[in-house]
Amino acid sequence: MTKTKKTNQDPLKAEASYEELMEELSTVLKLMEDSSTSLENQLVNYEKGMKLCQELELRLKKAEEKILIINQDGMEEDFD
């Protein structure tokens, strides 16, 4: 019997927080590590995991772009 976790919610919804997406990715990784999961389900989980990784990377880049560094003169500089 294969183990799959199906949810009615799309994990990539804009309302989902970064932390919620990380939790979903962790769940997907645990499913992929389970040797009783069928190859077909492994591929589905892999695709879902890759989408989650891409979304997480995008959100992280957006957050980095918003970070401003205050230098000694009180001037704002873009985060590099």
C-alpha positions in Angstrom: 0.0 0.0 0.0 1.4 3.4 -0.9 1.4 6.4 1.3 0.3 9.7 -0.2 -0.9 12.8 1.4 -3.5 14.7 -0.6 -4.8 18.1 0.4 -7.5 20.1 -1.1 -5.4 23.2 -0.6 -2.9 24.4 -3.2 0.4 24.8 -1.2 1.5 27.6 -3.5 -1.5 29.9 -2.8 -0.4 33.5 -2.1 -2.0 33.3 1.4 0.4 30.6 2.4 3.3 31.9 4.5 6.9 31.1 3.9 6.9 28.9 7.0 3.8 27.0 5.8 5.5 26.3 2.4 8.6 25.1 4.2 6.5 22.7 6.3 4.8 21.4 3.1 8.2 20.9 1.5 9.3 19.0 4.6 6.2 16.8 4.3 6.9 16.1 0.6 10.5 15.2 1.4 9.4 12.7 4.1 7.0 11.1 1.6 9.8 10.8 -0.9 12.1 9.2 1.6 9.5 6.5 2.3 10.5 3.4 0.3 7.0 2.1 0.1 5.9 5.1 -2.1 5.3 4.1 -5.7 7.5 5.5 -8.5 4.4 7.3 -9.9 3.8 9.0 -6.5 7.5 9.7 -6.1 7.4 11.6 -9.4 4.3 13.6 -8.3 6.0 14.4 -5.0 9.2 15.4 -6.9 7.3 17.8 -9.1 5.4 19.3 -6.1 8.7 19.7 -4.2 10.3 21.5 -7.1 7.4 23.9 -7.4 7.6 24.5 -3.7 11.4 25.1 -3.9 10.9 27.6 -6.8 8.2 29.5 -4.9 10.3 29.6 -1.7 13.3 30.9 -3.6 11.2 33.6 -5.3 9.8 34.7 -1.9 13.2 34.7 -0.3 14.6 36.9 -3.2 11.7 39.3 -2.8 12.3 39.6 0.9 16.0 40.2 0.3 15.2 43.0 -2.1 13.0 44.7 0.6 15.8 44.6 3.2 17.4 48.0 3.6 20.7 48.5 5.4 21.1 51.6 7.5 24.7 52.8 7.3 26.4 54.9 9.9 25.1 58.2 8.4 21.5 57.0 8.6 21.3 56.6 4.8 19.4 53.7 3.4 21.1 51.4 1.0 19.8 48.5 -1.1 20.6 45.1 0.2 23.2 43.4 -2.1 
